[in-house]
Amino acid sequence: MSKLNFHLTLLLFGLCLGCSCSPQTNTPPQSNAIRSASIDPETNIDSPNPAPQTLPPAVYQDSDGSVRLSPLTAKLQGEGLDLDEWDQIAGFKTRDQRALWQIQLSAPGTYQIEIDAICTGPTQEARMRVNVGENHFVEDQIQLSENDQSLTTTSLGEITLDAPKTYQVEIEMVGLPLIGKFVVSELRLVPAGESPSTLPRFKTDNGLTEGN
């Protein structure tokens, strides 16, 4: 074999070895962050957005212009606050408890804030605050009842509301602790100039009745 043929053979042999032994590159595995690139790491998929706070239904004015707020149309907030067997608000113990209403006022004006409640001794600290809207409130001490079945009506003061719109009304006890029985039967906004009933009220098996 000539030297030329020998060198050509070695060259071809080397080329064949180069083709069959190409170097391998090690590819690092993908990280979890890359595989999960479509998920925002700040998003907690196990915790859905909390439901918005619900408000009680709006209460409208009566034909005489007054607004009567029943415990049945209130939203009660705070542990221990609930309706009793007479559908009255009972269980006031702390300043964190609230009874909340919404009213739709169509006739602006000045209103007396009245409350019907049963408040028995020996407590002298049954002091209630009524907030209407963002900037109005009245506060006074609830009158004591003759017994644990008698409702007493307390006029807490006057509030002037100068715009026809929806107002939020809430009550809270600012005189605590309460000793004895205390329940709320009704809250009213009465147009100023109209006198509240002075007749004593009592409970019967058929409900609440004014005396003769």
Secondary structure by P-SEA (a helix, b strand, c coil): ccaaaaaaaaaaaaaaaaaaccbbbbbccccccccccccccccccccccccccccccbbbbccccbbbbccccccccccccccccccccccccccccbbbbbbbcccbbbbbbbbbbbbbcccccbbbbbbcccccbbbbbbbbcccccbbbbbbcbbbbbccbbbbbbbbbbcccccccbbbbccccccccccccccbbbbbccccccccc
